[in-house]
Amino acid sequence: MKRVLSTRPTSTLQSALSVYDDYVFDKRYQLDTRSEVAIDDLDISQEDKQHADKYKPTRARYFRKIMEEVNLPRDGVFVDVGCGKGRILLLAAEQGFDQVVGLEISPDLCQIAQRNVANFKEAKPKTGSIKVVCTNILDYQMDGSETVFFLYSPFGCSVTERFLEMIRQSLKDHPRDLCLIIDEFRFPELLAGDDYLEQSLTYKYGAAVFHVYSHVS
């Protein structure tokens, strides 16, 4: 059964608090995650730019709030698809996930993410494994260890559709419980009535709308 949750106070106040939290997060760990990167400034091919979106990270407060609403085991692999500069990787590690993997097509963004991971790990050495993989998502080989996929709508409809088919195939090959969390899902019709991924929650906070899908093996 799908739940729909909204929050109080007003979304304007929530958004303002979230901007401040992003500043504090970067300042505390000496990170560079806040500045956006336009599509034209990404160091990827023109063909890939046709399917990509700009780098714009999910706000730290938004992510912490959605984590309060979903009951996820921390012993699987958390994968951030289109991880950009790595903010969600660090927040997932902060949440206690044992293994965190970020997938990013831009080599420049991967380098920034790796620097951010190094600074974060220096401040919090006891956090779990954090790995940044520079790859096109369509070339990524799922091995069945992934239990959470997180996306902030990093690419267009055709790539999203192919990625979802990759998840379905992985669930066929490696049956397991899996959670898919999408911030600002632009193509919900792709999962309407899906046999493998059932929508379990829509959560609104500030300017964010999270769509959560679950598969129970």
N, C-alpha and C positions, 0 to 999 in steps of 0.2 A: 504494500500500500504506500502510495506516495504521500509524503508530508510537505506542506508549504509553510515555511516559517519566515516571518518578518520580525523586525526588532524595533525597540524604542531605546533612546530618544530619537529625534528626527534624523533623517539621513544626512542632512546638512551638517549637523553636529558630529555625527559619526565620521563623515568624510574629513572634517577639519581635524578631529583627533587622529585620524589615520595618517594624514600628512605629517603631523608632528611625530607620530610613532616611527614613521619611515626615517625621518631625520635622526632620531635618537638611535635607532638600530644601526644605521651607517656610522654614526659618530662613535658609538660604543665599541664597535669592532674594527674601525678604520676601513670601511667598505666603500665601494663605488657601485651602488645598485639603483640609485634614484633617477639619474638622467636618462631620458628616452633616446632611442636611436631610430631615425627614419629609415624606411625601406631602402631608399636610394643610397643611404650611407652604409648599408650592410655590405660586407665583402663576400658576396655570393654571386652566382651567375645570374644573368638577366632572366633566364628561364625560371630559376628558383625564385627570383623576386616576383614573378607573376603569381606565385602561390603563397608568398610569405606575408606576414604582417610586421609592423614595426615592433621594436623592443619597447614594451611597456609592462613593467612587472605588477603582479598582484600585490596589493598593499599588505604590509606585515600584519596589521590589525585584522584585516579581512581574513587572512589565512588562519590566524589563531582562532578567530571566531568560528570558522567552518570546522576546524579540528575539534572544537568543543561539542559540535553537533553530530559528528560521526564517530562511531565506535570502531576504531581500526586497530588491529594487532600491530605491534611495533617490531615484530621479528621477521617480517618479510622485506621485500625490496620496494622502496618508494621511488618512482620514476617521474621526474619532471620533464615533460616533452616540450622542447623549445625553451630551455632553461635560461637563455639570455645571460645575464651577468651573475646568475646564481642565487638570487635572494631566496627563492623557495627552497632550494637545496639546504641552505643554512637554517631556515625556519623549520624544515622537516627534521633536521638533525637535532635542533633545539627541542623539538617535540618528542624526541626519544627513539626515532626510527634507527634501527641497527645499521641498515644499509640504504644509502641514498645515491641515486644516479641521475645525472642531468644530461639530456640529449640536446645538442645545439649544432646547427649547420654552419654558423658563422665562426671562422677561426678567431677573428678579433674578439668576439664576445666570449668565446671559450677561454681565451687568455685572461680576460678580465675576471671571468668566473673563477678560474684557477687561483688567481691572486686573492680574490675574496675568500675562497675556501682556505687558503694558507693563513690569512690573517685571522679568520674565525677560529681555525683549529689551534692557532697559537694561543688565543685567549681562552678557548674551551677544549683542551686536549683530550678530555674524556668522552667527547661525543663520538658517535659511530662513524663508520666509513662514509666518505663523500667522494664521489667520482664524477668527473666531467668527461663526456665522450663527444668528440666532434664528428658528427655524422648527419647525413640526410635521414630523416625518420624512416623513409621507405627502405633504407638499406639496413636498418637495425634488426638484429636477430634476437627475438624473444626466446628465452631459455626456460621459461616456466617458473622462474623464481619471483617474477614481478607480482606484487599483490595490490599495489596502488599506482594508478596513473593519474597525474595532474596535468592539466592543460589550461592555458589562458588564451584560447583561440589563436594559436600561433600560425595557422595556415588556412587556405581557402577550402572550399567545399570538396573538390575532387580529391585532394590529398587527405582531408579529414575522413572521407569515405573509405579510402584505401587503408588508412591507419586503423579504422574501426574493424575492417575485415581482417587485418593482422591480429587484432586482439581476439576476435572470434576464433580464428584458426589456432591461436595459441591456447585458448581454452579447450578446444577440441583435442589438441595434442597433449596438453598438460592440465587436466581438470583440477581446478582449485577455486577457492573463494577469491574474488577480485573486486576492487572498488575503482570506479572511474569518476574523477571530480573535474568538472569543466567550469571555469570562470568565464562568464560572458559567452555562452554557447550560441553561436550564430546559426547553427544548422540542426536544431532539435528534431527535425523531421527525419533525419538519418537514423535515429534510434527509436522512432515511434513504433511501438508494438514489437520491439526486438526480442528474438528468442533467447539471446544470451545476456543482454544487459537491460535490466529493468530499472526504471527511474524510481528511486526511493526517497528523494528529498529535493525540494527547491528551497534554497535559503537566500534571503535578501538581507544585506547589511551595507549601509552607506550607499555607494554607487554600484556595488557588486551584486550580481545574481549568480549563485552557484547552482549548477545542475549536478546531482549525484546519482550515479547508476551503480547497481550492484549485481554481481553474479555469485550465486551460492551453489557450490558443487554438490 
